[in-house]
Amino acid sequence: MISNWFKINVFSTIYLLCGCILFSGCNDHNDISIIPEISFKEYTLYKNAINRDTAITLVINFQDGDGDLGLEQGDTLPPFNPGSKYYACMYIYYYEFVDSQFKEVRPEISGIPVGDTIRFKYRFKNLTPNTPNKAIKGEIEWHTSQIEPIKSNVIKFKIFIYDRALHRSNIIESPVITCNP
């Protein structure tokens, strides 16, 4: 026969473990760093009527412990002023596979490079929730129809974001993408 003392201790331990599990489940956002963290989710190539790739969408996952991602349209005072690196929230660097490696490329006219390397800057809306717990997780979609490979149809992207406290996220890479321009 099992003693009452043993039954009480077993049930107390089970209740304590259940309580800890429930409590930790409610606080899963508290473990998120205030420095944004991103990961690559997926990409989609869009084809025109003659089966040529004409546009691409990149989807990234994000999480941020204090939710200070994105900017309002009126956020244009320093350090978020036009011309500042913090004016944009997300940077997307474009690479092509050339000479056995991925390289940033520059637009060309008749084989002569013109302008700077191809980098996309994206400013997305303020994502801060109106709740006491500001930690956020979600997805950001970026779309462009400006992908026209110059030297190779094998491409990839490197991406990072800034929050309003000027923390830079980790840098992620897309998988290798073969497009049919």
Residue pairs with C-beta under 8 A, 6 or more apart in sequence:
29 65
29 133
29 135
29 136
29 137
30 65
30 133
30 135
32 63
32 64
32 65
32 135
32 137
33 64
33 65
34 64
34 65
34 66
34 68
34 163
34 165
34 167
35 64
35 65
35 163
35 167
35 168
35 169
36 62
36 63
36 64
36 69
36 161
36 162
36 163
36 167
36 168
36 169
37 62
37 63
37 64
37 169
37 170
38 60
38 61
38 62
38 159
38 160
38 161
38 169
38 170
38 172
39 60
39 61
39 172
40 58
40 59
40 60
40 61
40 159
40 172
40 173
40 174
40 175
41 59
41 60
41 61
41 139
42 58
42 59
43 56
43 57
43 58
43 59
43 174
43 175
43 177
44 56
44 57
44 59
45 53
45 55
45 56
45 177
45 179
46 53
46 54
46 55
46 56
46 57
46 145
47 53
47 54
47 180
48 54
51 180
52 180
52 181
53 147
53 179
53 180
53 181
54 145
54 147
54 181
55 143
55 144
55 145
55 147
56 143
56 144
56 147
56 177
56 179
57 141
57 142
57 143
58 92
58 141
58 142
58 143
58 157
58 159
58 174
59 139
59 140
59 141
59 142
60 139
60 140
60 142
60 159
60 172
61 137
61 138
61 139
62 69
62 136
62 137
62 138
62 139
62 140
62 161
62 169
63 135
63 136
63 137
63 138
64 135
64 136
64 163
65 134
65 135
66 134
66 135
66 163
66 165
67 127
67 128
67 129
67 134
67 135
67 136
68 128
68 134
68 163
68 164
68 165
69 89
69 124
69 126
69 127
69 128
69 136
69 161
69 163
69 164
70 89
70 124
70 125
70 126
70 127
70 128
70 164
71 80
71 89
71 123
71 124
71 125
71 126
71 164
72 125
72 126
75 126
76 82
76 87
78 84
79 86
79 166
80 86
80 87
80 164
81 87
85 162
86 162
86 166
87 121
87 123
88 121
88 122
88 123
88 162
89 122
89 123
89 124
89 161
89 162
90 121
90 122
90 123
90 124
90 140
90 142
90 159
90 160
90 161
90 162
91 119
91 120
91 121
91 122
91 159
91 160
91 161
92 119
92 120
92 121
92 122
92 142
92 157
92 158
92 159
93 104
93 117
93 118
93 119
93 120
93 157
93 158
93 159
94 104
94 105
94 117
94 118
94 119
94 120
94 147
94 155
94 157
95 102
95 103
95 104
95 105
95 155
95 156
95 157
95 158
96 102
96 103
96 105
96 149
96 150
96 151
96 152
96 154
96 155
97 152
97 154
97 155
97 156
97 176
98 105
98 151
98 152
102 156
104 117
104 118
104 119
105 117
105 118
105 150
105 151
106 113
106 114
106 115
106 116
106 117
106 118
106 150
107 113
107 114
107 115
107 118
107 150
108 114
108 150
120 142
120 144
120 146
122 142
124 140
127 136
127 138
128 134
128 136
129 136
140 161
147 155
147 179
147 181
148 181
149 155
149 179
149 181
153 178
153 179
153 180
153 181
154 176
154 177
154 178
155 176
155 177
155 178
155 179
156 173
156 174
156 175
156 176
156 177
157 173
157 174
158 171
158 172
158 173
158 174
159 171
159 172
159 173
159 174
160 168
160 169
160 170
160 171
160 172
161 168
161 169
162 168
162 169
163 169
